[in-house]
Amino acid sequence: MYSELYNLNEIDAANKIKCYICDVSDELKHAEKKFIKLETIDYNINTIIDWQQPMYKKFKKKMR
């Protein structure tokens, strides 16, 4: 899709798609690391609760 938009001289749209792709890639890396951490702490509810607020703030900022 990126290359198709780029070839059609839709540079702004292509760059937006590229940003989305990079963001998703970064989120998948982050999610995998978080999954590994959850397994190592045996899904301790207190730790999960501590993680929620920073994650909420991060995604709230992204949604703007």
N, C-alpha and C positions, 0 to 999 in steps of 0.2 A: 504494500500500500504506500509506504514511504517513497519508494522509487517511482511508482506510478504518478504520484502527486508531483514529485520533483521533475519528472519528465514533462509534465503538463505545465511547468512553470508556476505551480502552486507552492512556492517556496515556504510561505508562512504556514500553510496547512501541513506541509511535509515536516517542517521543524516542530510543530505542535505534536504530531504523531510520534516523532522521534523522542520528544520529551516524555510522552506517555509510556513509550516502550522502555526507556531507561528507568523511569520511576517504578514501573511494574517489576523490572528486573531487580532493582534495589530492594523493593519490598519483599520479593521472594527470598532473596538472600537473608534479609532480616528475619523473616518468618521461620526459615530453616534454623537459624541460630537460636531463635526463641524456643522452637520446638525441642531442640537439643537441651537447652537449659531447663525446660519444663520436665523433661525426662530425668535429668540428673537430680532435680530436687523432688522427684516423685510427685509432681503436681501439687506441691504444698500450697494450700489455699491462701495462707497469709502472704506468701511471696507474690502470688498472682494478684492479690488485692493491691499490694504495694506497686506493682507494675502498671495497674490500670490508669491512674491519673496521668502519669507522663505520656502514656500512649494516647489517651484521650486528647490531651493538649496538642500532641503532634499532629493527629489526624484532623482536629478542629482547625488548626492553622493551615493544613493542606487544602481544606475544603473552601477556603476563602478565595 
